[in-house]
Amino acid sequence: MHLIIITCMAFFALTLPSGAQAPILPSLDLSPEDVLSIQLRALSEAENNPDTNSGIALVWAFAHPSNRVITGPLPRFTLMLESPSYRALIGHRRHHMKQVSLTTDKAHYTVKIRSSGGTDFGYSWHVGKVKSGRYKGMWMTTSVALLGKLGQSL
């Protein structure tokens, strides 16, 4: 079994274009902070254009299965990110995460971002371990809620 995994990894690495990196996917090796960092970086680098899905598919890849039920499939999730509550995340200039709580299966962070337009916003970000299925034991985002506009504190 171990040999099969190594062979598949080697094949995948050889089929990537020169200089390309393997896609980041949910993994048992990632902490809740890792998941949040990956999603925030993807959102920061995303274009404010739902047609390109730049970075948004990566954010979707780390959405908890229970969250996906609420947000719908990727096209609907992409449209949701264009709503007033989430639009500021796309292409944001910088972000700061602060852990509020952490248990063995749940984590809560407050996230401050500076939008591409220069306005600061706060978000409540929840990450949880998946209990069963394909992603069992992996940390994935369960919910994100806009807290509102903030003062110039970043």
MOJOLIN-V125865 format. One record per run of one state. SS is the DSSP state (a for helix, b for strand, c for the rest). FROM is the first residue (numbers start at 1). LEN is the number of residues. If there is no record, write none. Layout:
ss:from:len
SS:FROM:LEN
SS:FROM:LEN
//
This chain:
ss:from:len
c:1:1
a:2:14
c:16:16
a:32:14
c:46:10
a:56:6
c:62:1
b:63:1
c:64:1
a:65:7
c:72:2
a:74:8
c:82:5
a:87:3
c:90:4
b:94:9
c:103:3
b:106:9
c:115:5
b:120:10
c:130:9
b:139:12
c:151:4
//
